[in-house]
Amino acid sequence: MKFLADEMCGNIARWMRILGFDVIYSKDYEKKLKKAVDDKFLVEEALKDYRILISKDKKLIDSFKQKINLKINEKTELSHKFLENFYKPYENIYINNSQVILPAYFIEGTNILEIIINLFKYFKISIKEKLNFNPEFTRCTKCNAELELIENKEKYKNLIPERVYNFHNEFWICKNEECKKIYWRGRHFERIEKFIQELYQNLM
C-alpha cells in the first residue's frame, strides 16, 4: 500500500515509514526538483504512481477525489485499466457498503496515534501484517528507502558515533546510496515499540 503525504503531514509520513509503508512526502519532490511543488503536481504524481493521497488540506483531497471520480465515470477500457492498477493492491478497501472507497484521506486532529488508528480503520489495513516491528521491514524515515542489516559494522565505523559504536553491535543502513542513514536500537526504539503496541491495542 503506497501513500503520498503533503507538506502538512511530515510527522505522519515518518511514522508510516516506521510502520513499513511506502510513503512519499511532498518535500521529497522539492528536494529532488529543487523547487516548490503545488497541489496540481501532487495530484498528478499520486495518480501516476497509484498512491493514496493523505492531507490536511480538504481542497487538495477534494481535487484528487474529483480526478478519481472522473476516471470512474468514464467507464472506458483505459479508465478500467487505471482503476484496476490503482485498486489491485488494495482489494480489501475497494468496496465498502457497495461504494468505492476513494484512495484519498483527509486528516483531522493533531494526535498522531489517533490519526493512524483512523487511517488503518478507514482503509482496513491488516494489523497482522503491519504491527510486528522489525527494522529490516521498516523504511528510512529520512528518504523512504528500505533498510538492510549491516553485517560488518567496522565498515561504517566513521559514520557511527563512537559511544554508539562501542555500545551496540546491531545496525541497519538505508539502501539509498544518496542517504545511507544508519539506525540502531537506541531509546527511540522503546518509544516506537510502545507506539506500535498502543496502535495494536486500539485496533484489536
Stockholm file with secondary structure:
# STOCKHOLM 1.0

chainA/1-204         MKFLADEMCGNIARWMRILGFDVIYSKDYEKKLKKAVDDKFLVEEALKDYRILISKDKKLIDSFKQKINLKINEKTELSHKFLENFYKPYENIYINNSQVILPAYFIEGTNILEIIINLFKYFKISIKEKLNFNPEFTRCTKCNAELELIENKEKYKNLIPERVYNFHNEFWICKNEECKKIYWRGRHFERIEKFIQELYQNLM
#=GR chainA/1-204 SS CEEEECGGGHHHHHHHHHTTCEEEEHHHHHHHHTSCCCHHHHHHHHHHTTCEEEESCHHHHHHHHHHHHHHHHHCSHHHHHHHHHHHGGGGGGSEETTEECCSEEECCSSCHHHHHHHHHHHTTCCHHHHCSCCGGGSBCTTTCCBEEECSCGGGGGGGSCHHHHHHCCCEEEESCTTTCCEEECCHHHHHHHHHHHHHHHHHC
#=GC SS_cons         CEEEECGGGHHHHHHHHHTTCEEEEHHHHHHHHTSCCCHHHHHHHHHHTTCEEEESCHHHHHHHHHHHHHHHHHCSHHHHHHHHHHHGGGGGGSEETTEECCSEEECCSSCHHHHHHHHHHHTTCCHHHHCSCCGGGSBCTTTCCBEEECSCGGGGGGGSCHHHHHHCCCEEEESCTTTCCEEECCHHHHHHHHHHHHHHHHHC
//
